[in-house]
């Protein structure tokens, strides 16, 4: 009997241990969703939609498998500018009541749906409208090939609710499958396992078996092709872009391997990228399995592919371990910027990494100058309640977050910190966590009651206080030091053959950024003749050169600046130019004139960012 009792105790203990290890991560309250996830929460989405380019709408049914936690009579979804036509319950499609609540700026309306205690499925019939911020519909002439229309989505931060009724919070995760019907001459791809060639039916099916938050729901439809890079990476693009993109991203597989070597297995199966038309508003968007990319990274010399390292890094920080609310966005972007730099060092070498560090600190300094050292938005843990969460998103979570993690690495040593990060990603895989969760894990697993180490790192100052703590690391690049020496002498010796010494994108950017404040038009002309910055160079180099051109009224570059501003919708790169233009009365008139021409090609998020500047 004692043996039986002992065996039972062991079994019960083991069961308890197993239960403890698989305990669900609590969903925290998120001010940017109307949903009542603690009472009723989504678990899986079956999406059946049709993409109609004639009406520029998506219509169909979102069938949500739910958990009615409280056994209550209501579940709440987020919707914004959608047209909800019918809601049913279960596989037998029993009609149920629904109502929309009061509209809140940026957030849309709560969708209240009546359910029963035993309800496990809610079917929402709907269609999008032309007010959907998440969707950008492009006419053929707005694409690279200029033959067929195109549409793509951009869900981050709270815009997925404008194309799918959902519980739109990064703290709520779900799996999904989808059936998407599109015109037969086009192909659909999503943030899931994707087709690699066009079919003759126009019907495409998708599965995402990993639980993701709603902002990572993504779709693109166009006349696109696929080309493999290696056995688990490849590229999608329009016909006129596909070969150039495949060449540009030839090292994509090496990047995935480098990231795995540093921080553990890639857990999403394939890693592909799609090059979108120029109106895509960001450098990249880390949609699972399929990163969405701006065509501005196609420099022709692989000099801008470090952006890929950032988006790939999100496969660990952001997609695998996600910020539970938008106030915790630094857990996403700060960690990813750190991972990006580490991948870059592994693939491109230490000198490249040092240059990137110096550029990173410059961005951080510039951002702090813009928003103010004492601004609450200069904290890592921010407060975006009662605001559009995008308003709290600057370079702070990226660059201050990265600088903090680099400070920790320096304090504990790279080997120990790599072990910590690998375990952090493993222990929180497919979870959404808060800053407080991270701080608790950090203190238990890295600080471990070591007061001297805690005082050295100053975690609370980095996370909860504005500005930058005194223990910030000042990076040094020998390559940039050489360029600084050239800056001291070129006015006397001339710029001839200087382009033979300043070659890489980083080197050119640093040279441009630190041109003399009193530089003359004649000197700008000489530099432009030597480097061909105005009409040559890649996207980043031209952007930095154009800032200088506006500041110093180098009018030879003005036609190229106008072309730049009207050809792309990469928000973060256009804003610095507009900000420089409006500093003078003449410049503001010019900016308004250019904006009127450019607006039709801009994404909604770009319009939201630029338009207030011009008032």
C-alpha positions in Angstrom: 0.0 0.0 0.0 2.9 2.4 0.9 4.3 1.8 -2.6 1.0 2.6 -4.2 0.5 5.7 -2.1 4.1 6.8 -2.9 3.5 6.2 -6.6 0.3 8.2 -6.5 2.1 11.1 -4.8 4.8 11.1 -7.4 2.2 11.0 -10.2 0.2 13.9 -8.6 3.4 15.9 -8.1 4.5 15.4 -11.7 1.1 16.4 -12.9 1.2 19.5 -10.8 4.6 20.3 -12.1 3.4 19.8 -15.7 0.4 22.1 -15.0 2.7 24.7 -13.5 5.0 24.7 -16.6 2.1 25.1 -19.0 0.2 27.8 -17.1 -1.4 30.3 -19.4 0.2 33.7 -19.5 -2.3 36.2 -18.1 -3.7 38.7 -20.5 -3.2 42.2 -19.1 -5.5 45.1 -19.6 -4.8 47.1 -22.7 -6.2 50.6 -23.0 -6.2 50.3 -26.8 -8.7 47.5 -27.2 -12.4 47.4 -26.3 -12.3 43.6 -25.9 -13.0 41.9 -22.6 -10.4 39.1 -22.9 -10.6 38.2 -19.3 -14.2 37.2 -19.8 -14.2 36.0 -23.4 -11.2 35.6 -25.7 -10.4 34.5 -29.3 -8.2 31.5 -29.9 -8.4 30.7 -33.6 -9.6 32.5 -36.8 -11.0 30.9 -39.9 -11.1 33.7 -42.5 -13.0 33.4 -45.8 -12.7 36.6 -47.8 -12.9 38.0 -51.3 -10.7 40.8 -52.5 -12.5 43.1 -54.9 -10.4 45.7 -56.8 -13.4 47.3 -58.5 -15.0 48.4 -55.2 -11.7 48.4 -53.3 -13.2 46.3 -50.6 -12.5 43.0 -48.8 -15.7 41.1 -47.8 -16.5 37.8 -46.3 -16.7 36.0 -42.9 -14.4 35.9 -39.9 -15.1 32.8 -37.9 -13.6 33.0 -34.5 -13.1 30.1 -32.1 -13.4 31.6 -28.7 -13.1 30.7 -25.0 -16.0 32.0 -23.0 -13.9 32.2 -19.8 -16.6 33.7 -17.6 -19.5 31.7 -19.2 -21.1 35.1 -19.7 -23.4 36.5 -22.4 -21.2 38.8 -24.3 -17.9 39.0 -26.2 -16.5 42.3 -27.5 -14.4 42.8 -30.6 -12.7 45.8 -32.1 -13.8 47.3 -35.4 -12.9 50.5 -37.2 -14.7 51.7 -40.4 -16.0 48.2 -41.1 -19.5 47.4 -42.2 -20.8 44.5 -40.1 -23.7 42.8 -41.8 -24.5 39.7 -39.8 -23.3 37.7 -36.8 -24.0 34.0 -36.1 -22.9 31.5 -33.5 -21.5 28.0 -33.9 -21.3 25.7 -36.9 -25.1 25.8 -37.3 -24.9 29.6 -37.8 -27.5 30.6 -35.3 -28.3 34.3 -35.7 -27.4 36.4 -32.7 -27.6 40.1 -31.8 -24.8 42.6 -32.1 -24.4 46.3 -31.6 -21.7 48.9 -32.0 -20.7 51.1 -29.1 -19.5 54.7 -29.0 -16.7 55.6 -31.4 -13.3 56.6 -29.9 -10.8 58.6 -31.9 -8.2 56.4 -33.6 -9.8 53.3 -32.0 -13.1 52.8 -33.8 -16.0 51.2 -32.0 -16.6 48.2 -29.7 -18.5 45.4 -31.4 -20.7 43.8 -28.7 -21.9 40.4 -29.6 -24.4 38.3 -27.6 -23.2 34.8 -26.9 -24.3 31.8 -24.8 -22.3 30.3 -21.9 -21.4 27.3 -24.1 -20.5 29.3 -27.3 -17.2 28.3 -28.9 -17.6 29.9 -32.3 -18.6 33.4 -33.5 -19.1 34.1 -37.2 -18.9 37.8 -38.2 -19.9 38.7 -41.8 -18.5 42.0 -42.9 -16.9 44.1 -45.5 -14.2 46.8 -45.4 -14.8 50.4 -46.6 -12.6 52.9 -48.4 -11.7 54.4 -45.0 -9.7 51.4 -43.9 -6.3 52.7 -42.8 -4.8 49.2 -42.9 -5.4 48.7 -46.6 -3.8 50.6 -49.5 -5.3 50.0 -52.9 -3.0 50.8 -55.8 -3.8 51.4 -59.4 -1.6 49.7 -62.0 0.4 52.9 -62.6 1.3 53.0 -58.9 3.1 49.6 -59.1 6.5 48.6 -60.4 5.2 46.7 -63.4 2.4 49.2 -64.1 0.1 46.5 -65.5 -2.1 45.2 -62.7 -3.6 46.6 -59.4 -2.1 45.9 -56.0 -3.3 45.9 -52.4 -1.4 45.4 -49.2 -2.2 45.7 -45.5 -0.3 47.3 -42.6 -1.8 46.4 -39.2 0.6 47.8 -36.6 -0.3 49.3 -34.2 -4.1 49.2 -34.1 -5.2 49.1 -37.7 -5.9 45.4 -38.2 -9.4 46.2 -36.9 -10.0 48.2 -40.0 -9.8 45.1 -42.2 -10.8 42.3 -39.9 -13.1 42.4 -36.8 -10.8 41.2 -34.1 -9.6 41.6 -30.5 -6.9 44.0 -31.5 -4.3 43.8 -28.8 -0.7 42.6 -28.9 -1.5 40.7 -25.7 -4.1 38.5 -27.4 -2.7 35.7 -29.6 -4.4 33.3 -32.0 -3.7 30.9 -34.8 -5.5 31.3 -38.2 -6.4 29.7 -41.5 -7.6 31.7 -44.5 -9.3 31.2 -47.8 -8.7 34.2 -50.0 -10.4 34.8 -53.4 -8.7 37.2 -55.8 -8.8 38.0 -59.5 -7.4 35.0 -61.4 -4.5 37.0 -62.9 -3.2 37.9 -59.4 -1.7 36.1 -56.4 -2.4 36.5 -52.7 0.2 36.0 -49.9 -0.2 36.4 -46.1 1.7 36.3 -42.9 1.5 32.5 -43.0 2.7 29.5 -45.1 2.5 30.9 -48.7 2.0 29.6 -52.2 5.1 29.9 -54.4 3.3 30.2 -57.8 0.1 31.6 -59.2 -2.8 29.2 -59.7 -5.6 29.4 -62.3 -8.5 29.6 -59.8 -7.7 32.8 -58.0 -8.4 31.0 -54.7 -5.5 30.7 -52.2 -5.5 29.0 -48.8 -3.2 29.7 -45.8 -2.4 28.4 -42.4 -0.6 30.1 -39.5 -0.2 27.4 -36.8 1.8 29.6 -34.5 -0.2 31.9 -32.2 0.3 35.6 -33.2 -1.3 38.9 -32.2 -3.7 40.7 -34.5 -1.2 43.4 -35.6 0.8 40.6 -37.4 -2.2 39.7 -39.6 -1.1 40.7 -43.1 -2.2 40.3 -46.7 -0.8 41.4 -50.1 -2.4 40.8 -53.5 -0.8 41.6 -56.8 0.9 40.3 -60.0 3.8 38.8 -58.0 6.3 36.1 -58.5 8.5 34.0 -56.2 12.1 33.0 -56.4 14.0 30.9 -53.9 17.2 32.0 -52.3 17.9 28.7 -50.4 15.9 25.9 -48.9 14.0 28.0 -46.4 14.3 31.6 -47.7 13.0 33.3 -50.8 11.6 36.5 -52.3 8.3 37.7 -53.7 8.1 40.7 -56.0 6.7 42.0 -59.3 8.2 40.7 -62.5 10.4 43.8 -63.1 11.8 43.7 -59.6 12.1 39.9 -58.8 15.6 39.3 -60.2 17.1 42.4 -58.7 15.5 41.5 -55.4 16.8 38.0 -55.4 20.4 39.3 -56.1 20.1 42.0 -53.4 19.0 39.5 -50.8 21.4 36.7 -51.6 22.7 36.6 -48.1 19.3 36.2 -46.5 19.9 32.5 -45.6 23.2 33.5 -44.0 21.4 36.0 -41.8 18.9 33.4 -40.6 21.8 31.0 -39.8 23.6 33.7 -37.9 20.6 34.6 -35.9 20.0 31.0 -34.9 23.6 30.6 -33.9 23.2 33.6 -31.6 19.7 33.2 -30.1 18.4 29.7 -30.7 16.2 28.0 -33.4 14.1 29.9 -35.9 10.6 28.7 -35.0 8.5 29.8 -38.0 9.5 27.4 -40.7 10.2 29.5 -43.8 11.5 33.0 -43.9 10.5 34.9 -47.0 10.3 38.5 -48.0 8.1 40.5 -50.4 9.2 43.7 -52.0 6.1 46.0 -52.1 5.4 49.0 -54.3 6.9 52.4 -53.3 3.9 53.5 -51.3 4.7 51.1 -48.5 5.2 53.5 -45.5 8.0 51.7 -43.6 11.4 50.2 -44.2 10.0 46.8 -43.4 7.2 45.1 -41.4 8.0 41.8 -39.7 4.9 39.9 -40.6 5.5 36.2 -39.7 6.9 34.0 -42.4 6.8 36.9 -44.9 8.5 40.3 -44.1 7.0 43.2 -46.1 9.8 45.4 -47.5 10.1 48.8 -49.1 11.7 48.9 -52.6 14.1 51.5 -51.3 16.3 48.8 -49.9 17.1 47.7 -53.5 20.3 49.8 -53.7 22.0 47.5 -56.3 25.0 46.9 -54.1 23.6 45.1 -51.1 24.5 48.1 -49.0 21.1 48.4 -47.3 20.3 44.8 -46.5 21.0 45.5 -42.8 17.3 46.4 -42.7 16.7 42.7 -43.3 18.6 41.9 -40.2 16.2 44.0 -38.2 13.1 42.5 -39.7 14.5 39.0 -39.3 15.4 39.8 -35.7 11.7 40.3 -35.0 11.3 36.5 -35.5 12.7 36.3 -32.0 11.9 39.6 -30.4 8.4 40.9 -31.3 6.9 37.9 -33.1 8.1 35.1 -30.7 8.2 37.3 -27.6 5.7 40.1 -28.0 5.0 43.3 -26.0 1.7 42.8 -24.2 0.6 46.4 -24.7 1.9 49.3 -26.9 3.3 50.9 -23.7 5.8 48.0 -23.8 6.9 48.5 -27.4 10.5 48.8 -26.4 10.5 45.0 -25.6 9.8 44.6 -29.3 11.9 47.2 -31.0 14.8 47.7 -28.5 15.5 44.0 -28.4 15.2 43.7 -32.2 17.6 46.5 -32.8 20.1 44.7 -30.5 19.5 41.5 -32.4 19.9 43.4 -35.7 23.3 44.7 -34.6 24.5 41.3 -33.5 23.4 39.7 -36.8 25.1 42.5 -38.7 28.3 42.0 -36.8 28.2 38.3 -37.5 27.5 38.7 -41.2 29.2 41.9 -42.1 32.0 42.2 -39.5 33.1 44.2 -36.5 34.0 47.4 -38.3 30.5 47.6 -39.8 29.1 47.0 -36.4 31.1 49.8 -34.9 30.0 52.2 -37.6 26.3 51.2 -37.0 26.8 51.9 -33.3 28.0 55.4 -33.9 25.1 56.1 -36.2 22.7 54.6 -33.7 23.8 57.0 -31.0 23.5 60.0 -33.3 19.9 59.0 -34.0 19.2 58.7 -30.3 20.7 62.1 -29.6 18.8 63.7 -32.5 15.5 62.2 -31.2 16.1 63.4 -27.7 16.8 66.9 -29.0 13.5 66.8 -30.9 11.2 65.5 -28.1 13.2 66.8 -25.1 15.3 65.1 -22.5 12.5 65.4 -20.0 9.7 64.2 -22.2 7.8 61.2 -20.7 8.0 59.7 -24.2 11.8 59.4 -23.8 11.2 56.6 -21.2 11.3 53.0 -22.4 8.1 52.2 -20.6 5.7 54.8 -22.0 2.1 55.8 -21.4 0.0 56.0 -24.5 -3.4 55.7 -22.9 -6.1 58.0 -24.5 -3.7 58.5 -27.5 -3.0 56.9 -30.8 -0.3 54.4 -29.8 1.7 55.4 -32.9 2.1 58.8 -31.3 4.4 57.3 -28.6 6.5 55.5 -31.2 9.7 57.3 -32.0 13.3 56.2 -32.3 13.4 55.9 -28.4 12.2 52.3 -28.1 14.6 51.3 -30.9 17.8 53.2 -30.0 17.4 53.7 -26.3 16.3 50.1 -25.9 19.3 48.9 -27.9 21.7 51.1 -25.9 20.3 49.8 -22.6 20.8 46.2 -23.8 24.3 46.9 -25.0 25.0 48.5 -21.5 23.8 45.2 -19.9 26.0 43.2 -22.2 29.0 45.3 -21.3 28.3 44.9 -17.6 27.8 41.1 -17.5 29.9 40.0 -20.5 28.7 38.9 -23.9 28.7 35.2 -23.2 26.5 35.5 -20.1 24.2 37.9 -21.8 23.8 35.7 -24.9 22.8 32.8 -22.6 20.3 35.1 -20.8 18.7 36.3 -24.1 18.5 32.7 -25.5 16.8 31.6 -22.4 14.5 34.7 -22.3 13.3 33.9 -25.9 12.9 30.3 -25.0 11.0 30.8 -21.7 8.6 33.4 -23.2 8.2 31.9 -26.7 4.7 32.7 -28.2 3.8 34.8 -25.2 3.0 38.5 -24.8 4.7 40.1 -21.8 4.8 43.5 -20.1 7.8 45.5 -19.1 7.2 44.4 -15.5 7.3 40.8 -16.6 10.7 41.5 -18.2 12.1 43.4 -15.1 11.0 40.5 -12.8 12.7 37.9 -15.1 15.8 40.1 -15.5 16.2 40.5 -11.8 15.7 36.8 -11.0 17.9 35.4 -13.9 20.6 38.0 -14.4 20.9 40.4 -11.4 20.2 37.6 -8.9 20.4 39.9 -5.8 23.8 41.3 -6.9 23.4 44.9 -5.7 26.7 46.0 -7.2 25.7 44.7 -10.7 22.2 46.3 -10.3 23.8 49.6 -9.4 26.1 49.3 -12.4 23.3 48.7 -14.9 20.8 51.2 -13.5 17.8 49.3 -14.9 15.1 51.6 -13.3 16.7 54.7 -14.7 16.8 53.3 -18.3 13.3 51.9 -18.2 11.2 54.3 -16.1 13.0 57.7 -16.2 13.3 60.1 -19.1 16.5 61.0 -20.8 19.7 58.9 -20.8 21.5 57.5 -17.7 25.1 58.4 -17.0 26.4 54.9 -17.8 25.6 55.1 -21.5 28.3 53.6 -23.7 30.0 55.9 -26.2 30.9 53.8 -29.3 34.0 54.5 -31.3 34.6 53.7 -35.0 38.1 53.9 -36.4 36.7 54.2 -39.9 34.6 57.2 -38.9 37.6 58.7 -37.1 39.4 58.6 -40.4 36.5 60.4 -42.1 36.5 63.0 -39.3 40.2 63.7 -40.2 39.2 64.1 -43.9 36.6 66.6 -42.7 39.3 68.8 -41.2 41.4 68.9 -44.4 39.2 68.7 -47.5 38.5 72.4 -47.5 42.2 73.1 -48.0 43.1 70.1 -50.2 39.9 69.8 -52.2 37.6 66.8 -52.6 39.1 65.2 -55.6 39.6 61.5 -55.1 37.9 61.7 -51.7 35.3 59.2 -53.0 38.0 56.6 -53.3 38.5 56.8 -49.5 34.9 57.2 -48.5 33.1 54.2 -50.1 30.5 52.4 -48.0 27.0 53.6 -47.2 27.8 54.2 -43.6 31.0 56.1 -44.4 29.1 58.4 -46.9 26.3 59.0 -44.4 28.8 59.9 -41.7 30.7 62.2 -44.0 27.4 64.0 -45.1 26.1 64.3 -41.6 29.2 66.2 -40.4 29.7 68.6 -43.2 30.6 72.1 -42.0 27.7 74.3 -40.9 29.0 77.1 -43.1 29.5 75.0 -46.2 29.1 77.0 -49.4 27.1 76.3 -52.5 30.4 76.0 -54.4 31.7 73.4 -51.9 28.4 71.5 -52.2 28.7 71.5 -55.9 32.3 70.2 -55.7 31.2 67.4 -53.3 28.3 66.5 -55.5 30.4 66.3 -58.6 32.9 64.0 -56.8 30.3 61.6 -55.2 27.2 62.2 -57.4 25.1 62.3 -54.2 22.1 64.1 -55.8 21.4 61.7 -58.7 23.3 58.6 -57.6 23.9 56.9 -54.3 21.4 54.7 -52.5 18.2 55.8 -50.7 19.8 56.5 -47.3 22.7 58.4 -48.8 20.4 60.6 -50.9 18.1 61.2 -47.9 21.0 62.5 -45.8 22.4 64.6 -48.7 19.0 66.1 -49.3 18.8 67.2 -45.7 22.0 69.1 -46.2 20.9 70.4 -49.5 17.7 71.9 -48.0 19.6 73.4 -45.0 22.1 75.1 -47.2 19.7 75.9 -50.1 21.7 73.9 -52.6 19.1 74.4 -55.4 20.8 72.1 -57.9 19.4 69.2 -55.8 15.8 70.6 -55.6 14.4 68.7 -58.6 15.8 65.4 -57.3 14.4 66.2 -53.8 11.0 66.7 -55.3 11.3 63.4 -57.2 12.4 61.7 -54.0 9.4 63.0 -52.0 6.9 62.1 -54.8 8.3 58.6 -55.5 8.2 57.0 -52.1 6.0 56.9 -49.0 8.6 55.7 -46.5 7.3 57.9 -43.6 10.4 58.0 -41.4 12.6 59.1 -44.4 10.3 61.7 -45.7 9.6 63.5 -42.4 13.1 64.8 -41.9 13.0 66.4 -45.4 9.6 68.1 -44.8 10.8 69.2 -41.3 13.8 71.0 -42.9 11.7 72.5 -45.7 9.2 74.2 -43.4 11.9 76.0 -41.3 11.8 78.9 -43.8 8.8 80.7 -45.3 10.0 79.9 -48.8 10.6 76.3 -47.9 7.1 75.8 -46.4 5.5 77.1 -49.6 7.7 74.6 -51.5 6.8 71.8 -49.1 3.1 72.3 -49.5 3.4 72.4 -53.3 5.4 69.1 -53.3 3.0 67.5 -50.9 -0.1 68.2 -53.1 1.6 66.4 -55.9 2.8 63.5 -53.7 -0.3 62.9 -51.6 -2.1 60.5 -53.9 0.9 58.1 -53.7 1.3 58.3 -49.9 0.1 55.7 -47.5 -2.5 56.9 -44.9 0.1 56.7 -42.1 2.4 59.0 -44.1 -0.3 61.5 -44.6 -1.1 61.4 -40.9 2.5 62.2 -40.1 3.2 64.9 -42.8 0.0 66.8 -43.0 0.1 68.4 -39.5 3.6 69.8 -40.3 2.3 71.8 -43.2 -0.6 73.6 -41.4 
